[in-house]
Amino acid sequence: MNRALKTFAIITTIGMLLVLISGAVVTKTESGEGCGASWPLCHGEFVPSDITFELVIELTHRLVTGTVGILVLILSIWTWKKLGHIRETKFLSILAFSFLVLQALIGAAAVLWEQSSAVLALHFGISLISFAAVFLLTLLVFEDRSKAKAQPVIIDRRMQFHMVGIIIYSYIVVYTGALVRHKNASLACPEWPLCSKSGLLPTQSHEWIQMGHRFAAGLIFIWIMYATYLAVRYYREQKTIKNSFIVSAILVSLQVMSGATIVLTKLQFIGVALLHAFFISCLFGVLSYLILLLTRSRHQQRINNTITKTTNI
């Protein structure tokens, strides 16, 4: 594969991570209104005259998103031309760019018209889908097609259920986490894992939002650990599946630990909060790769069934 395309794909993937992280910085520093009710300019000016911390954070996020948007568009067109013969390429190319544009439009709407926290929480999740698509395109660029065809992936129905269920549920967990940030509920419960030392149930809405996210995150942790156990036990020969689940288990563990650290340190270190966003982004990317393998498994099974029916005839 063209070395230039591989390098460009890596740069674009890193760029998408920066979009996600810079968006988290905007939320954590409450800089969403740093440019006033003006978009894409700041306070209606191309070069703002009154520079503030919030303005720099918000404007940086817009510049990063705009720049990476161009990179994603180029990558989508480039992979379409070079890898258009691969079944997943065209769909991922469209998904990557369209969802990045969608998240930019939601961001613009949040600036121009006041949006509820429930709507704003969608912003990160939509960006996450675009990142996952770019990540998968990058994997396709580096994939050894001859090796992939020689070793088709076969996944049983039980594992297919876990794969689909985990990625859908993980997206719900991501949404609850984004809602925690936009509701400023990160420190609503001062203790961990319980809300308070008394261990009583939450009494306020912010506490319920925080504990709801913790419960959701705890369940996804248990689910991924169980699926990893199944993968290690029953998919020893299919190392791609086994290793992907092991990486997922590591990432979800780091995600839980970073979330606990945010609470225990009272959000004194913004770097921990950014790591929290980084780990969930990487986890969603790996889970998306497992879904890619699942679609290939189903495609291979359909081919096998067609061959079997033809042979019987």
Secondary structure as UniProt FT lines:
FT   HELIX           3..28
FT   TURN            29..30
FT   TURN            32..35
FT   TURN            43..44
FT   HELIX           53..83
FT   TURN            84..85
FT   TURN            87..88
FT   HELIX           89..112
FT   HELIX           117..120
FT   HELIX           122..142
FT   HELIX           145..150
FT   HELIX           157..182
FT   TURN            183..184
FT   TURN            186..187
FT   TURN            197..198
FT   HELIX           205..234
FT   HELIX           239..264
FT   TURN            265..267
FT   HELIX           270..312
//
